[in-house]
Amino acid sequence: MLRGDTVGLRARHEEDIPVLRAELYDDVVYGSRTGSEPWRPVSPDSKDPQLTVEHKGEDSVKFSVVELAGGTLVGSATLWGIDNHNRFAHIGLGLLPSARGKGHGADVVAVLCHYGFVVRGLQRLQIETLADNTAMLRAAERNGFVREGVLRSSAWVMGEFLDEVLLGLLADEWRPASKT
């Protein structure tokens, strides 16, 4: 397990799937705000890549996020779009509603940075988030990410186009904030 100050990132377990489905992926608004495709219902027996324990591809790594105090599942985190040639990847995370507002987001980003830069040897990490996602913007900036641009009207969300903010962090700019 990779450890931050308050959360750990571990392999996804089969018992995580129903919780993630019910509290994250079945939420139409959450799914519309975080996905790059239209939200759609996913059946309990689906092999949707978001809701599987194992992922065979080399381009992403999925983690379950757990509180260090007690091991309670609090969300999902992903390093995706991994490009081993250019040593680059994207960061994504989703916290269960009960875990939001507790500072876990910044800790998850810190642990993903450690994984990307130290464990994987990447040169650049990137985050794209909706311009009104103040929690993710704050978590990214607390970990040293720099706003690099705005992608105007680039995300179709619940009947309207929204701007996305592009943030980046290079390995030599990163300052570890927590022990992992």
HELIX and SHEET records of a PDB file:
HELIX    1   1 ASP A   16  LEU A   20  1                                   5    
HELIX    2   2 ARG A   21  TYR A   25  3                                   5    
HELIX    3   3 VAL A   28  THR A   34  1                                   7    
HELIX    4   4 PRO A   49  LEU A   51  5                                   3    
HELIX    5   5 PRO A   97  ALA A   99  5                                   3    
HELIX    6   6 HIS A  104  HIS A  114  1                                  11    
HELIX    7   7 TYR A  115  VAL A  119  3                                   5    
HELIX    8   8 THR A  134  ARG A  142  1                                   9    
HELIX    9   9 ALA A  171  GLU A  173  5                                   3    
SHEET    1   A 8 LEU A   2  ARG A   3  0                                        
SHEET    2   A 8 VAL A   7  ARG A  10 -1                                        
SHEET    3   A 8 SER A  60  GLU A  67 -1                                        
SHEET    4   A 8 LEU A  73  ASP A  83 -1                                        
SHEET    5   A 8 PHE A  88  LEU A  95 -1                                        
SHEET    6   A 8 ARG A 124  LEU A 130  1                                        
SHEET    7   A 8 GLU A 160  LEU A 170 -1                                        
SHEET    8   A 8 VAL A 146  VAL A 157 -1                                        
END                                                                             
